[in-house]
């Protein structure tokens, strides 16, 4: 035989084989030891060994201390010495030494060979064994995966350059899934496959092979042919397991039973299978599917987070941190994870993403109807910062992300406890909230009601505010209070607006957690919108952000805004006719004097009725000119250009509620509910848009015949669960759990496209400065219609003799629900017609100064009632005088017309 071959066999093949055999014996011993490990037994064996050592030591002490035993030991030693000096013993000794020397030479030659074999086998084998323990599969299967991966290393490396993001992970995980599915089977399945029954005996001549056993064999063979495929490319990690089905029903039932619930146990990063497989014969059998967003380039943008100070105050254990040692360990783990993602594909995608963000031109103007202007002087808006600490937005984002990231594992564990098979994608922060995004498995067992899960999350996470849980586009979204408030920068929000606008009324409600703007557009798709928000959530702030973002992009020649406030005077600072007043900061977009429904109800009704008449006028004009909508009219008749009108009505339910105080004969020309319903139905083509806002979304306060014709919805937090369904129908957002000021949800793009964000906060002084900047840019614009003209218009719609009482004086400034009682009574006496017209206003019915003991309240109310009785008399007298003057003027006009006619005849 060839000496080189013998050398390879004896010096390599045989030693490596023996080492590997020894390793398998070691694994078997370790496995059996693990199975039989018992703490009590360990203690018993330890005690026995200790007693045995004690007995041996005692015997040794006796032989060296007791005289008789010591002498006996001496005589035995002398005897052995004399026996060793004999000729026979010397020959025996020489022969033994010769054999020992030969053995030493033998081991000297072979020990390095076998030691080398042990090192070459045991070192990687133990590493693979540990990896197998981590993977929870047998050593042989782990060895199979590792050896294959090493063999395919060049091929898998080359896949990076073909767009695969994680080829090594994909290959290893796919093989690992197959191994886990095989090990998921009961041992009896493999015994049956080997022809062994439950007792360990082989089947003889078919005896013992029952129908059930044969089905188990068939099922095992089918499962052993499992195919697994994972592909991570183009920002998605797709995973698929196909377990082959059989031709027999009983066998398939066993396969289904063995695979039931397996999807929950086959989790991996960005892979989530459904709990149970789906049988699809066309695709080869039972299918586990998973599609999860994944991009290695995302990790490259988080490298700054690796470098943190482990000794900072917030990382100290006494301050609730993890401690310096643990933080340092996390830093090294993050560095390794970062390097693991630092692949050619990730670097390429990161470069492309940055280039796209920085250098992609804004082509929105090419397909847009209008081009966005920049009308506001953004320099007057201060940079937002934390009021207490002075921290900037960037500093607060870092703090908020740290808090949110520290909660990821807790939130994920809590969701798992509720049997939600999810894969964590990312966490975003904005405002005072953190938004956790998870990918759901393709399971049909997704709950439709998340109320119990939301309450459970709050209890498990030990937080006061109940989180919000909803699903969208295959993702599970968990929104919760984060504890770090990040103010939204209005300037940054405006600058992010696209240059092209789809409609003239194109505003911005706020930004989402990624900083993307959430638009608020009214036009042909959404002609009108409703906005809800309970007291303290920032409803008026949100309205003003929307309005100023609209004003920043268009000119007052193209848009006018009419304001009506049902319960106050929120829009008083938009007036253009109060020169000399401290609040004089005229806004050129204002259509008419803002109406206060709580203190001047007749004028508030007149403004809404004016819009109804304007709508009818435009509809009739369009019919005469042969056009169907405002855009066509303005293009065809530019000399008669008409602007769009945005009617902003805050607390509109206060106006519709006031219909209850009208007479039946007055409802036709003063009724608010009918007016809003008409505008919602008919104003679409005329360019008149509605933005109706209200504190509550209760059904009795929000008439269905109005809401049925308004598609756009935006809502902050509401009070009751039933209001959530009315505020944002079909969105399944629990708005009653939203408590953070400025946090809102929008369905302007449909109920299936819910947008969540936060709105900036603008102070009164900032809004005054913005008004001044608009006045400076566009010059002063008078009202399109004055208060008197609008009131006369409403009077002109009925019999003058009956309705001319609308032209009365009103107190300036208008009283509010906080006005002192003495001042209120004085206004009732000085302006009796105004007082009688607004008798049921909150100014009188909910005045905060009507407080005290029951007797004191009774006296105050009696004084007000007495003032009203006198006011009614004066109001009736003033009405009769005005009617008399109206008849006289009417008669003079008739006489003048007749006289002119006679002169013409002559």
C-alpha positions in Angstrom: 0.0 0.0 0.0 1.1 3.5 -0.7 3.1 4.9 2.4 1.5 8.4 1.9 -2.0 6.8 2.1 -1.0 4.9 5.2 0.4 8.1 6.7 -2.9 9.9 6.0 -4.9 7.1 7.5 -2.9 6.7 10.7 -1.9 10.3 11.3 -5.1 12.1 10.2 -8.2 10.0 9.4 -7.9 7.6 12.4 -7.0 10.2 15.0 -9.8 12.6 13.8 -12.3 9.8 13.8 -11.4 8.6 17.3 -11.5 12.2 18.6 -14.9 12.7 17.0 -16.1 9.4 18.5 -14.9 10.5 21.9 -16.7 13.8 21.5 -19.9 12.0 20.7 -19.4 9.8 23.8 -18.8 13.0 25.8 -22.1 14.4 24.4 -24.0 11.3 25.3 -22.6 11.4 28.8 -23.4 15.1 29.2 -26.9 14.4 27.8 -27.6 11.6 30.2 -26.0 13.5 33.1 -28.3 16.4 32.3 -31.3 14.1 32.2 -30.4 12.6 35.6 -29.3 15.7 37.3 -30.9 16.0 40.7 -29.8 18.6 43.3 -30.6 16.3 46.2 -28.7 13.5 44.6 -25.6 15.7 44.1 -25.7 16.6 47.8 -25.9 12.9 48.8 -22.9 12.0 46.6 -20.9 14.9 47.8 -21.5 13.8 51.4 -20.5 10.2 50.7 -17.3 11.4 49.0 -16.5 13.5 52.0 -17.0 10.7 54.4 -14.8 8.3 52.3 -12.0 10.9 52.2 -12.3 11.3 56.0 -12.0 7.5 56.5 -8.9 7.3 54.2 -7.2 10.2 56.1 -8.0 8.5 59.4 -6.4 5.3 58.4 -3.3 7.1 57.2 -3.0 9.0 60.5 -3.4 5.7 62.5 -0.5 4.0 60.5 1.9 6.9 61.2 1.0 7.5 64.8 0.0 4.2 66.5 3.3 2.4 67.6 2.2 -1.2 66.7 1.0 -0.1 63.2 4.0 2.1 62.7 6.3 -0.9 63.5 4.3 -3.2 61.2 4.7 -0.6 58.4 8.5 -0.6 59.1 8.8 -4.4 58.8 6.7 -4.5 55.6 9.1 -1.9 54.1 12.2 -4.0 55.0 10.6 -7.1 53.5 9.8 -5.4 50.2 13.4 -4.0 50.0 15.0 -7.5 50.5 12.6 -9.0 47.9 13.5 -6.3 45.4 17.2 -7.1 45.7 16.9 -10.7 44.5 18.0 -11.7 41.0 14.5 -12.5 39.8 13.1 -9.2 40.9 16.0 -7.3 39.2 15.3 -9.1 35.9 11.7 -8.4 36.3 12.4 -4.7 37.0 14.6 -4.4 33.9 12.0 -5.9 31.7 9.3 -3.6 33.1 11.6 -0.6 32.6 12.2 -1.7 29.0 8.5 -2.0 28.3 7.8 1.3 30.0 10.4 2.9 27.8 8.9 1.4 24.7 5.5 2.7 25.8 6.9 6.1 26.4 8.4 6.2 22.9 5.1 5.0 21.5 3.1 7.7 23.3 5.8 10.2 22.5 5.2 9.5 18.8 1.3 9.4 18.9 0.3 11.7 21.7 1.0 14.9 19.6 -0.9 13.3 16.7 -4.0 12.6 18.8 -3.6 15.8 20.7 -3.6 17.7 17.4 -6.7 15.7 16.4 -8.4 16.6 19.7 -7.7 20.3 19.2 -8.9 20.2 15.6 -12.1 18.4 16.5 -13.0 19.4 20.0 -12.5 23.1 19.8 -14.8 23.8 16.8 -17.1 20.9 17.9 -17.6 22.4 21.4 -18.3 25.8 19.7 -20.8 24.2 17.4 -22.3 22.3 20.4 -22.7 25.6 22.3 -24.3 27.1 19.2 -26.6 24.0 18.9 -27.6 24.6 22.6 -28.4 28.2 21.7 -30.4 27.1 18.6 -31.9 24.3 20.7 -31.2 21.6 18.1 -29.0 18.5 18.2 -25.2 18.8 17.6 -25.3 16.8 14.4 -27.9 19.2 12.9 -26.0 22.3 14.0 -22.8 20.7 12.5 -24.6 20.2 9.3 -25.7 23.8 9.1 -22.3 25.2 10.0 -20.4 23.0 7.5 -22.7 23.9 4.7 -22.4 27.6 5.4 -18.6 27.4 5.4 -18.6 25.4 2.2 -21.0 28.0 0.5 -19.2 31.0 1.9 -18.0 32.4 -1.5 -21.4 31.9 -3.0 -23.2 33.6 -0.1 -20.7 36.5 -0.1 -21.3 37.1 -3.8 -25.0 37.5 -3.1 -24.3 40.8 -1.3 -23.5 42.3 -4.7 -26.8 41.2 -6.2 -29.0 43.1 -3.7 -29.5 40.5 -1.0 -29.2 42.3 2.4 -28.5 39.3 4.7 -27.6 36.2 2.7 -25.8 34.4 5.5 -28.6 35.0 8.0 -31.2 33.9 5.3 -29.4 30.7 4.6 -28.6 29.7 8.2 -32.1 30.6 9.4 -33.8 28.6 6.6 -31.8 25.5 7.4 -32.4 26.1 11.1 -36.1 26.2 10.6 -36.0 22.8 8.9 -34.0 21.4 11.8 -36.4 22.7 14.3 -39.4 21.4 12.5 -37.8 17.9 12.4 -37.0 18.1 16.1 -40.5 19.3 16.9 -41.7 15.7 16.2 -42.1 13.2 19.0 -39.4 10.5 19.3 -42.0 7.9 18.6 -42.4 9.2 15.0 -38.8 8.4 14.3 -39.1 5.1 16.1 -42.0 4.2 13.8 -40.0 5.2 10.8 -37.3 2.8 11.9 -39.8 0.0 12.3 -39.8 0.1 16.1 -43.0 0.2 18.2 -43.6 2.1 21.5 -41.9 -0.7 23.5 -38.7 -0.6 21.5 -39.3 -3.9 19.7 -39.0 -4.2 15.9 -41.9 -5.1 13.8 -41.7 -8.8 12.7 -43.4 -9.7 9.4 -45.7 -6.8 9.6 -46.8 -7.6 13.1 -47.2 -4.5 15.3 -47.4 -2.1 12.4 -50.8 -0.7 13.1 -52.7 1.7 10.8 -51.9 4.5 13.2 -48.2 3.6 13.2 -48.1 3.5 9.5 -49.8 6.9 9.3 -47.1 8.2 11.7 -44.4 6.9 9.4 -46.0 8.6 6.4 -46.4 11.9 8.3 -42.7 11.7 9.4 -41.6 11.1 5.9 -43.6 14.1 4.7 -42.3 16.4 7.4 -38.7 15.3 6.7 -39.2 16.7 3.2 -39.8 20.3 4.5 -38.5 23.1 2.3 -37.5 26.5 3.8 -36.7 29.7 2.0 -35.8 33.1 3.3 -35.0 36.1 1.2 -34.1 39.6 2.5 -34.0 42.2 -0.3 -35.6 45.5 -1.3 -36.5 46.4 2.3 -38.5 43.2 3.0 -37.6 39.9 4.7 -39.8 37.2 3.2 -39.8 33.7 4.8 -41.6 30.6 3.8 -41.8 27.1 5.1 -43.5 24.4 3.0 -44.3 21.1 4.7 -45.2 18.4 2.2 -48.7 17.0 2.4 -49.6 13.4 1.8 -52.2 11.5 -0.3 -54.1 10.3 2.8 -56.5 12.2 5.0 -55.5 10.4 8.2 -51.8 11.2 7.5 -52.6 14.9 6.8 -54.5 15.1 10.0 -51.4 13.9 11.9 -49.3 16.5 10.0 -51.7 19.3 10.9 -51.7 18.1 14.5 -47.9 18.0 14.7 -47.6 21.5 13.1 -50.4 23.1 15.2 -49.1 26.2 17.0 -45.6 25.7 15.6 -45.6 29.2 14.0 -45.4 30.8 17.5 -42.2 28.9 18.3 -40.4 29.6 15.0 -39.6 33.2 15.7 -36.6 35.0 14.5 -35.6 38.7 13.9 -38.1 40.2 11.5 -39.8 36.9 10.8 -43.3 36.1 12.2 -45.2 33.1 11.0 -48.9 32.6 11.6 -49.7 30.3 14.5 -51.1 27.4 12.3 -50.1 26.6 8.7 -52.4 26.9 5.7 -52.9 23.9 3.3 -52.2 25.0 -0.2 -51.7 22.0 -2.5 -50.7 24.2 -5.4 -47.7 25.4 -3.5 -46.7 22.0 -2.3 -48.4 21.4 1.1 -48.7 23.2 4.4 -47.5 26.8 4.2 -46.0 29.1 6.9 -45.6 32.6 5.4 -44.0 35.8 6.7 -43.4 39.2 5.1 -41.8 41.8 7.4 -40.2 45.2 6.6 -36.5 45.0 7.1 -33.6 47.1 6.0 -30.0 46.8 7.1 -29.3 50.4 6.2 -31.6 51.6 9.0 -29.0 50.3 11.5 -26.3 52.4 9.9 -28.1 55.6 10.8 -28.1 54.8 14.5 -24.3 54.7 15.0 -24.3 57.9 17.1 -26.5 56.1 19.7 -23.6 53.6 20.3 -21.4 56.3 21.9 -23.0 57.2 25.2 -21.5 58.0 28.6 -21.9 54.9 30.8 -21.1 57.0 33.9 -23.7 59.7 33.4 -26.3 60.4 36.0 -29.2 58.8 34.1 -27.3 55.5 33.8 -26.7 55.2 37.5 -28.6 52.4 39.3 -29.8 54.8 42.0 -31.4 56.9 39.3 -33.2 54.0 37.7 -30.5 53.3 35.1 -28.8 50.0 34.3 -25.4 50.7 35.8 -22.1 51.5 34.1 -21.0 47.9 33.6 -24.3 46.9 31.9 -24.3 50.0 29.8 -20.7 49.3 28.6 -21.8 45.7 27.8 -24.7 47.1 25.7 -22.3 49.5 23.9 -20.1 46.6 22.8 -23.1 44.6 21.8 -24.4 47.5 19.7 -21.0 47.9 18.1 -20.9 44.3 17.1 -24.5 44.6 15.8 -23.6 47.7 13.8 -20.6 45.9 12.2 -22.8 43.0 11.4 -25.0 45.3 9.4 -22.1 47.1 7.7 -22.4 45.2 4.4 -22.1 46.4 0.8 -25.8 46.3 0.3 -26.5 48.3 3.5 -23.9 51.0 2.6 -25.3 51.2 -1.0 -28.9 51.6 0.3 -27.9 54.2 2.8 -26.1 56.3 0.2 -29.0 56.0 -2.2 -31.5 57.0 0.6 -29.4 60.1 1.6 -28.9 61.1 -2.0 -32.7 60.7 -2.7 -33.5 62.8 0.3 -31.1 65.6 -0.4 -31.0 65.8 -4.2 -34.3 64.6 -5.5 -36.1 67.6 -7.1 -39.6 68.5 -6.0 -41.7 67.6 -9.0 -45.0 68.2 -7.2 -45.5 71.4 -9.1 -45.6 69.5 -12.4 -48.8 67.7 -11.5 -50.3 70.1 -9.0 -53.0 72.7 -9.7 -51.4 75.5 -7.6 -47.9 76.5 -6.5 -47.3 77.0 -2.8 -46.3 80.5 -1.8 -44.4 81.5 1.3 -46.4 84.4 2.8 -45.5 84.2 6.5 -42.5 85.7 8.1 -41.2 82.6 9.9 -38.5 84.6 11.7 -41.1 85.9 14.1 -41.8 82.4 15.4 -39.4 81.5 18.3 -37.6 78.2 18.3 -39.6 75.7 20.4 -37.9 74.5 23.6 -38.8 72.8 26.9 -40.2 75.5 29.2 -38.6 74.0 32.4 -35.2 72.9 31.2 -34.7 75.0 28.1 -33.7 71.8 26.1 -33.9 72.1 22.4 -35.9 69.9 20.1 -32.9 67.8 19.1 -31.9 67.3 22.7 -35.4 66.3 23.6 -35.6 63.8 20.7 -32.5 62.0 22.0 -34.0 61.8 25.5 -37.3 60.6 24.2 -35.8 57.9 22.0 -33.7 56.6 24.9 -36.8 56.3 27.1 -38.8 54.7 24.3 -36.1 52.2 23.3 -35.7 51.1 26.9 -39.3 50.1 26.9 -39.2 48.0 23.7 -38.6 44.7 25.4 -41.3 45.4 28.0 -43.9 46.3 25.4 -43.0 43.3 23.2 -43.2 40.9 26.2 -46.6 42.4 27.2 -47.9 41.8 23.7 -46.7 38.3 23.7 -48.6 37.6 26.9 -51.7 38.5 25.0 -50.8 35.9 22.3 -50.1 38.5 19.7 -47.4 37.1 17.4 -45.6 40.2 16.4 -42.2 41.3 15.2 -40.8 44.6 16.4 -40.0 47.0 13.5 -39.2 50.4 15.0 -40.2 53.0 17.6 -40.9 56.6 16.8 -41.3 59.6 19.1 -43.2 62.8 18.7 -44.9 65.2 21.1 -45.3 63.4 24.4 -45.9 60.0 22.9 -43.9 57.0 21.6 -45.2 54.9 18.7 -44.2 51.3 18.6 -44.6 49.5 15.3 -44.8 45.8 15.0 -45.5 43.5 12.0 -48.3 41.0 12.6 -48.1 37.4 11.5 -50.5 36.3 8.8 -52.9 35.0 11.3 -56.7 35.2 11.3 -56.8 35.3 15.1 -56.2 39.1 15.3 -58.7 40.6 17.8 -61.1 43.2 16.6 -61.4 44.8 20.1 -58.2 45.9 21.7 -59.8 47.4 24.8 -58.7 44.5 27.1 -55.3 44.5 25.6 -54.9 48.2 26.1 -55.9 48.0 29.8 -53.7 45.0 30.2 -50.7 46.8 28.7 -51.2 49.7 31.1 -51.2 47.3 34.1 -48.2 45.2 32.9 -46.1 48.3 32.1 -47.3 50.1 35.3 -48.2 53.3 33.5 -51.1 55.7 34.3 -52.2 56.6 30.7 -53.8 53.7 28.8 -51.9 52.9 25.6 -53.6 53.0 22.2 -53.5 49.8 20.1 -54.6 49.6 16.5 -53.8 47.8 13.3 -53.0 49.3 9.9 -51.6 47.7 6.7 -50.6 44.5 8.4 -48.8 46.3 11.3 -49.7 46.6 15.0 -49.3 50.2 16.3 -49.0 50.8 20.0 -49.1 54.5 21.1 -48.3 55.4 24.6 -47.2 58.4 26.7 -43.5 58.6 26.7 -42.8 61.2 29.4 -40.6 63.4 27.3 -42.4 66.2 25.4 -41.0 67.1 22.0 -42.5 70.4 20.8 -43.3 70.6 17.1 -41.6 73.4 15.2 -44.1 75.3 13.1 -41.3 76.8 10.9 -39.9 73.4 10.0 -43.3 72.1 9.3 -44.0 74.9 6.8 -40.7 74.5 5.1 -41.3 70.8 4.5 -44.5 71.5 2.5 -44.3 70.4 -1.2 -44.1 73.2 -3.7 -47.1 71.9 -5.6 -50.6 72.1 -4.0 -53.6 70.0 -5.1 -56.1 72.7 -3.9 -56.2 76.3 -2.8 -57.2 75.2 0.8 -54.0 73.1 1.4 -53.0 73.3 5.0 -51.0 71.2 7.5 -52.4 69.8 10.7 -49.1 68.7 12.2 -46.3 66.2 11.8 -46.1 62.5 12.6 -43.4 60.8 14.7 -41.1 60.6 11.7 -41.4 64.4 11.1 -43.5 64.0 8.0 -46.2 66.6 7.5 -49.9 65.5 7.9 -51.8 67.6 5.3 -55.2 69.1 5.7 -56.7 69.7 2.2 -60.2 70.7 1.3 -61.3 70.5 -2.3 -63.2 68.2 -4.6 -62.2 65.0 -2.7 -62.9 66.3 0.8 -65.0 69.5 0.4 -65.6 69.8 4.2 -64.1 68.5 7.4 -65.0 68.1 11.0 -62.6 68.5 14.0 -63.3 67.1 17.5 -61.4 67.6 20.7 -62.4 67.8 24.4 -61.5 70.8 26.6 -57.8 71.0 27.2 -56.6 69.0 24.2 -55.7 72.0 22.0 -58.6 72.1 19.6 -58.3 75.9 18.9 -54.5 75.6 18.7 -55.0 72.9 16.0 -57.5 75.1 14.1 -55.1 78.0 14.1 -52.2 75.9 12.9 -54.3 74.7 10.0 -55.4 78.2 9.1 -52.0 79.8 9.2 -50.5 77.0 7.2 -53.2 77.6 4.6 -52.6 81.3 4.6 -48.8 80.8 4.2 -49.4 79.1 0.8 -52.1 81.2 -1.0 -53.1 84.8 -1.4 -56.2 86.5 0.1 -57.5 87.2 -3.4 -58.0 83.5 -3.8 -59.3 82.6 -0.3 -61.4 84.3 2.3 -62.1 82.9 5.7 -65.3 83.4 7.7 -65.2 82.8 11.4 -68.0 81.8 13.7 -67.5 80.7 17.4 -70.5 79.1 19.0 -69.3 79.6 22.6 -66.9 82.4 22.7 -64.7 84.9 20.9 -61.7 82.8 19.8 -61.3 84.6 16.5 -61.7 88.2 17.6 -58.0 89.0 16.9 -58.7 88.3 13.2 -60.8 91.5 12.9 -59.8 94.2 10.5 -62.1 97.0 11.7 -61.1 97.5 15.4 -58.3 100.0 14.8 -57.1 101.5 18.1 -57.8 98.3 20.0 -54.9 96.5 21.7 -55.9 93.4 19.7 -55.7 95.2 16.4 -53.7 93.0 14.1 -55.8 92.8 11.0 -55.7 89.6 8.9 -56.2 90.1 5.1 -57.9 86.8 4.7 -60.9 87.6 6.9 -64.1 87.5 5.0 -66.3 89.4 7.5 -66.3 90.4 11.1 -65.9 87.2 13.2 -69.1 86.1 14.9 -69.5 85.3 18.6 -72.4 82.9 19.0 -72.4 83.3 22.7 -72.8 87.1 22.8 -74.2 88.0 19.4 -76.3 85.1 18.2 -78.3 87.0 15.6 -75.1 88.0 13.8 -73.7 84.4 14.1 -76.9 83.1 12.5 -76.7 85.8 9.9 -73.2 84.8 8.8 -74.2 81.2 8.3 -77.3 82.2 6.4 -75.2 84.6 4.3 -73.0 81.7 3.3 -76.2 79.7 2.3 -77.4 82.6 0.1 -73.9 83.0 -1.4 -73.9 79.3 -2.2 -77.3 79.6 -3.9 -76.2 82.7 -5.8 -73.1 80.9 -7.1 -75.1 77.8 -8.1 -77.6 79.9 -10.1 -74.7 81.9 -11.7 -73.0 78.7 -12.8 -76.2 77.5 -14.4 -76.5 80.7 -16.3 -72.9 80.6 -17.5 -72.9 76.9 -18.3 -70.2 75.9 -15.9 -70.3 73.2 -13.1 -67.7 74.4 -10.5 -65.8 77.4 -9.3 -62.5 76.5 -11.0 -64.1 76.5 -14.4 -65.9 79.8 -13.8 -62.7 81.6 -12.8 -60.9 80.3 -15.8 -63.7 81.2 -18.2 -64.5 84.6 -16.6 -61.3 85.9 -15.0 -62.8 89.4 -14.8 -65.5 88.1 -12.4 -63.0 86.0 -10.3 -64.5 84.7 -7.1 -62.4 83.4 -4.2 -63.0 80.2 -2.3 -64.5 80.7 1.1 -63.6 78.7 4.1 -66.2 78.8 6.9 -64.6 78.0 10.2 -67.2 77.3 12.9 -65.9 76.4 16.4 -68.4 74.8 18.8 -71.0 74.5 16.0 -73.3 72.4 18.2 -74.0 75.5 20.3 -75.4 77.1 17.1 -77.5 74.0 16.2 -78.7 73.8 19.8 -79.9 77.4 19.6 -82.6 76.3 17.0 -84.6 75.1 20.0 -85.2 78.8 21.0 -86.5 79.8 17.6 -90.1 80.1 16.7 -91.4 77.8 14.0 -91.7 80.7 11.6 -88.1 81.7 12.2 -86.5 78.3 11.5 -86.8 78.7 7.8 -84.4 81.7 7.7 -82.5 81.4 11.0 -82.2 77.7 11.6 -78.6 76.6 11.9 -79.0 72.8 11.5 -80.7 73.2 8.1 -78.1 75.8 7.0 -75.2 73.5 7.8 -76.9 70.6 6.1 -77.5 72.6 3.0 -73.9 73.8 2.8 -72.6 70.3 3.4 -74.7 69.0 0.6 -74.6 71.8 -2.0 -71.5 73.9 -1.5 -69.0 71.4 -3.0 -68.9 72.9 -6.5 -69.2 76.5 -5.3 -65.9 76.7 -3.6 -67.5 77.2 -0.1 -65.8 74.9 2.4 -66.7 74.0 6.0 -64.5 73.3 8.9 -66.8 72.5 11.8 -65.2 72.0 15.2 -66.8 70.7 18.4 -65.8 69.6 21.9 -68.0 66.6 21.9 -68.9 64.0 19.2 -72.0 62.7 21.0 -74.8 61.8 18.6 -77.3 64.2 20.2 -74.8 67.1 19.6 -73.7 66.1 16.1 -76.7 65.7 13.8 -76.3 62.8 11.4 -77.7 64.7 8.5 -74.8 67.1 8.7 -72.0 64.5 9.3 -73.3 62.2 6.5 -72.1 64.8 4.0 -68.7 65.6 5.5 -65.9 63.1 4.7 -62.8 64.8 6.2 -62.2 64.0 9.9 -59.6 65.1 12.4 -59.8 64.4 16.1 -57.9 65.0 19.3 -58.9 63.3 22.5 -62.6 62.8 23.3 -64.4 62.0 26.5 -66.4 58.8 25.9 -65.8 55.6 23.9 -68.9 56.1 21.8 -67.5 59.4 20.6 -64.5 57.7 19.1 -66.7 55.9 16.6 -68.5 59.1 15.6 -65.4 61.3 15.4 -63.4 58.9 13.2 -65.9 56.3 11.9 -64.5 52.9 10.9 -60.9 53.8 12.0 -61.0 51.7 15.3 -59.0 54.4 17.1 -59.8 54.7 20.8 -59.8 58.5 20.9 -61.2 58.5 24.4 -57.7 57.3 25.6 -55.9 60.3 24.0 -55.1 62.8 26.7 -52.0 64.6 25.4 -52.6 68.2 24.3 -51.9 68.6 20.6 -52.0 64.8 19.8 -54.5 64.0 17.0 -55.5 61.4 14.5 -56.6 62.2 10.9 -58.6 60.3 8.4 -58.5 63.0 5.7 -57.2 60.2 3.3 -59.8 57.6 4.4 -60.6 55.5 7.4 -58.0 52.9 6.3 -55.2 55.5 6.1 -55.2 56.8 9.7 -52.5 59.4 10.3 -51.2 60.1 13.9 -49.3 63.2 14.8 -48.8 66.3 17.0 -49.5 69.9 16.2 -47.3 73.0 17.0 -48.2 75.5 19.6 -48.5 79.2 18.6 -48.8 81.8 21.3 -51.1 84.8 20.9 -48.2 87.1 20.4 -46.8 84.9 17.7 -50.2 84.9 15.9 -50.3 88.7 16.2 -46.9 88.9 14.5 -48.0 86.5 11.8 -51.0 88.7 11.1 -48.8 91.7 10.9 -46.5 89.9 8.4 -49.5 89.1 6.2 -50.8 92.7 6.4 -47.3 93.9 5.4 -47.1 91.5 2.4 -50.6 92.0 1.0 -51.7 95.3 2.4 -54.9 96.1 4.2 -58.0 94.2 3.1 -61.4 95.4 4.2 -64.2 92.9 4.8 -66.0 91.6 1.8 -69.2 92.2 3.7 -69.7 94.3 6.9 -71.6 93.2 9.9 -74.5 95.6 9.0 -74.7 94.3 5.4 -74.9 90.7 6.6 -77.6 91.5 9.2 -79.6 93.5 6.6 -79.3 90.7 4.1 -80.8 88.3 6.6 -83.6 90.8 7.4 -84.2 91.2 3.7 -85.2 87.6 3.3 -88.4 88.1 5.3 -91.0 90.7 6.1 -89.2 93.9 7.0 -91.8 94.8 9.6 -91.2 91.5 11.5 -87.4 91.2 11.3 -85.8 94.6 11.3 -85.0 94.1 15.0 -81.6 92.6 14.1 -80.0 96.0 13.6 -79.3 96.9 17.2 -76.2 98.0 19.0 -74.0 95.4 20.8 -71.6 96.0 23.7 -67.9 96.3 22.8 -66.2 94.3 23.9 -68.7 91.5 24.2 -69.3 90.1 27.7 -68.2 86.5 28.4 -69.1 83.8 30.9 -66.4 85.3 33.2 -67.9 88.9 33.2 -68.8 90.3 36.6 -72.5 90.4 37.5 -72.6 94.1 38.0 -71.1 94.7 34.5 -73.5 92.1 33.0 -76.5 93.8 34.5 -75.2 97.2 33.2 -74.9 95.7 29.7 -78.5 94.3 29.9 -79.8 97.8 30.8 -77.7 99.6 28.2 -78.2 97.2 25.3 -81.7 95.7 25.9 -82.3 94.3 22.4 -78.9 92.6 22.4 -79.6 91.1 25.9 -83.1 89.8 24.9 -81.7 88.2 21.7 -79.0 86.4 23.6 -80.9 85.6 26.8 -80.1 81.9 26.5 -76.4 82.4 25.9 -73.8 80.9 28.2 -72.9 84.5 29.1 -76.0 84.5 31.3 -76.9 80.8 31.9 -73.3 79.6 32.8 -71.7 82.7 34.2 -69.0 81.7 36.6 -69.8 84.6 39.0 -73.3 83.1 39.8 -71.8 81.3 42.8 -72.2 81.2 46.5 -74.7 79.9 48.9 -78.1 78.9 47.6 -79.6 82.1 48.9 -76.9 84.2 47.3 -77.3 82.5 44.0 -81.1 83.0 44.2 -80.6 86.7 44.8 -78.1 87.1 41.9 -80.4 85.2 39.5 -83.3 87.4 40.6 -81.4 90.6 39.9 -80.6 89.3 36.4 -84.3 88.4 35.8 -85.4 91.8 37.0 -83.0 93.4 34.5 -84.3 91.2 31.7 -87.9 92.2 32.4 -87.0 95.9 32.1 -84.9 95.1 29.0 -87.8 93.3 27.3 -90.0 96.5 27.6 -87.2 98.7 26.2 -86.5 96.2 23.5 -90.1 96.2 22.4 -90.3 100.0 22.4 -87.1 100.2 20.3 -88.5 97.7 17.9 -91.7 99.6 17.4 -89.8 102.9 16.8 -87.5 101.2 14.3 -90.5 99.6 12.5 -92.2 103.0 12.3 -89.2 104.5 10.8 -88.9 101.6 8.3 -92.5 102.1 7.2 -92.0 105.9 6.9 -88.8 105.4 4.8 -90.6 102.7 2.7 -93.4 105.1 2.1 -91.1 107.9 1.1 -89.3 105.6 -1.3 -92.6 104.6 -2.9 -93.7 108.2 -3.2 -90.4 109.1 -4.8 -90.7 106.3 -7.3 -94.3 107.4 -8.1 -93.2 111.0 -8.5 -90.4 110.0 -10.8 -92.8 107.9 -12.8 -95.2 110.8 -13.2 -92.4 113.1 -14.3 -91.4 110.6 -16.8 -95.0 110.4 -18.2 -95.2 114.1 -18.5 
